[in-house]
Amino acid sequence: MASRKISVYTSLCLLVLISAHVQVDSKRSQPHILFMLADDLGWIDVGLHGSKINTPNIDSLAKDGVILDNFYAQPVCTPARGALMTGRYPIHTGYATHLVGKWHLGFYKWPYIPPKRGFDTAYGFWNGDEDHFNHKRDGVVDFRNGTDPVTNLDGKYATYEYRIQEIVMYHNPEQPLFLYMAFQNVHNPIQAPEEYVKKYDFIDQRMRRVHAGMVDILDEAVGNITKAFKDKGLWDDTLTIFCTDNGGEPVFGGYNWPLRGTKHTLWEGGVRSTGFVHGKMLKRKGAKCDGLLHISDFFPTLINLAGNCVFLNSILGAIS
């Protein structure tokens, strides 16, 4: 009971935080929601925490929004994604819902695949990782558009922002949009085109150089995605959330300094996550939130902002 009370309390704190900073235009009661989840991104892997890796798009969005400085996830991929996806899906509030990228939430029966879990479209892979270039896992292509296998991506690097651009281009601006971009970067296998790796020749360790190239590609994808929203005229009505599912893994080039611990551990380096909220509707910009938050708090908060209080109220009812 105590843990449930803490969960509800932190959810309410996040709701109050975002509500205090967000003022939705009266012409649109439901903002578009862009949720970008990085994979295995270390604390010191982004410029806003002092990294030498080039992340201008991430840094700019964070500094112009609200940085969640005491934000936590889980120490490994699937539990973090499970916490994020717990609750009612935005489909119940009239949103067009799209998943691009990594699922990693089970698929042993058809009812557990993304198209059966509330997404209108799902373009990506169901396992925890794949080759970034040939999109194979254990020699087999694990990539689908809905339920149909996609086999023509060999050689195309795995950020998939081109799919986001396509979704945004053909989206009806009058319908609210929920777009979940689950990057594989910077999860292993540690791979990046050589032109990105060469930008970090000043780093001694080869693994860290390739990792830095992957972070660079991640940041470039963030820039391309936000540009697609701007080109379509959706950006001013979009609330953007960026975070990572867990800390970095030094054996694959990820760093969490000055935090102790890594992915797979419960130390700060394993569970403390880079995160921020951005949107033109923010009442205050350039702010930093030091309140304790968890990745599971996003879902009831976003459901409430989307105009459906049923989920949050049901929790409050259960507690009382």
C-alpha positions, 0 to 999 in steps of 0.5 A, spaced: 500 500 500 505 504 501 509 503 495 502 504 491 501 511 495 508 513 493 507 511 485 500 515 486 504 521 489 509 521 484 504 521 478 501 527 481 507 531 482 509 530 475 502 532 473 502 538 477 509 540 474 507 539 467 500 542 468 504 548 472 508 549 466 503 547 460 498 552 457 494 549 451 491 553 446 484 554 447 483 552 440 486 545 441 484 542 448 489 536 446 496 537 444 500 533 440 505 528 444 511 526 441 515 521 446 522 520 444 526 514 448 533 513 447 536 506 449 542 505 454 544 513 453 549 514 459 548 520 464 555 524 461 553 522 454 549 528 452 552 535 452 547 538 457 551 534 462 558 536 460 559 531 454 564 532 449 559 528 444 556 533 439 548 533 441 546 540 439 538 538 438 537 535 444 541 540 448 537 546 445 530 542 446 532 541 454 535 548 455 528 551 452 524 546 456 524 543 463 529 539 465 527 533 469 534 533 473 532 528 478 528 523 473 529 515 474 527 509 470 529 502 471 536 499 470 534 495 464 530 495 458 524 492 458 522 494 465 522 501 463 518 500 457 513 496 461 513 502 466 512 507 461 506 503 457 502 501 464 495 504 463 490 506 458 492 507 451 491 514 448 486 511 443 481 512 448 482 519 447 481 520 440 489 520 438 492 517 432 497 513 435 504 510 432 510 506 434 516 507 431 522 503 433 523 498 438 518 494 442 521 489 447 515 488 451 513 481 449 510 478 443 509 470 444 502 471 442 498 475 437 495 479 443 501 482 445 504 485 439 504 493 438 498 493 433 494 489 438 496 494 444 493 500 442 497 503 436 494 504 429 501 503 426 507 500 428 514 500 424 520 497 428 522 490 431 519 486 437 526 484 440 531 488 444 536 489 439 538 488 432 544 489 427 543 497 426 545 495 418 542 489 416 536 489 421 537 481 423 537 478 430 541 471 430 541 471 423 533 472 422 530 479 420 526 482 426 522 488 423 515 489 421 510 494 418 504 492 423 505 484 422 508 484 415 515 483 415 520 488 412 526 486 408 528 491 404 532 495 409 539 492 408 544 497 409 539 503 412 542 505 418 537 504 424 534 511 426 527 510 422 526 518 422 524 517 415 518 513 417 516 519 422 517 524 417 512 520 413 507 519 418 507 527 420 507 529 413 500 525 412 497 526 418 491 530 419 492 536 423 485 537 426 486 530 429 491 529 436 497 525 435 501 521 439 507 519 436 512 514 440 519 514 437 523 508 441 530 509 438 535 503 438 541 508 439 545 507 443 544 500 445 549 494 442 551 492 437 555 498 437 555 500 430 555 507 426 557 509 419 565 511 419 563 518 417 560 519 424 566 515 428 571 520 425 568 526 428 571 523 435 578 521 433 580 525 439 577 520 443 582 514 445 578 508 445 575 505 439 569 503 443 567 510 445 568 513 439 563 509 435 558 510 441 559 517 440 558 517 433 551 513 435 549 519 440 551 524 434 546 520 430 541 520 435 541 527 436 541 528 428 535 524 428 532 528 434 533 534 429 530 531 423 524 529 427 522 536 430 524 539 423 518 534 420 513 537 426 515 544 424 514 543 416 507 540 417 505 546 422 504 542 428 510 544 432 507 549 436 501 545 438 506 539 440 508 537 447 515 533 447 518 528 452 525 525 451 528 520 456 532 514 456 530 507 459 536 506 463 543 508 464 549 507 460 553 501 459 561 502 459 563 495 456 559 498 450 562 505 451 557 508 455 559 513 461 555 515 467 560 519 470 559 522 476 554 517 477 556 510 480 554 504 477 551 502 470 546 499 466 543 492 470 545 495 477 540 499 482 546 505 483 544 512 480 548 510 474 543 505 472 537 508 474 538 516 473 535 518 466 536 524 462 530 527 461 526 533 459 519 536 457 519 541 451 513 545 448 511 552 446 505 551 450 510 551 456 509 557 461 516 557 463 522 555 459 529 554 461 527 551 468 529 545 472 525 540 476 529 537 482 523 533 484 523 526 484 520 523 478 519 516 475 518 513 468 512 510 470 509 517 472 509 519 464 503 515 462 497 517 467 500 524 466 499 524 459 493 521 459 490 527 463 493 532 459 490 528 453 483 529 456 481 523 459 481 523 467 479 516 467 485 512 468 488 517 474 481 517 477 481 510 477 487 510 481 485 515 486 479 511 487 483 505 489 487 508 494 481 511 497 
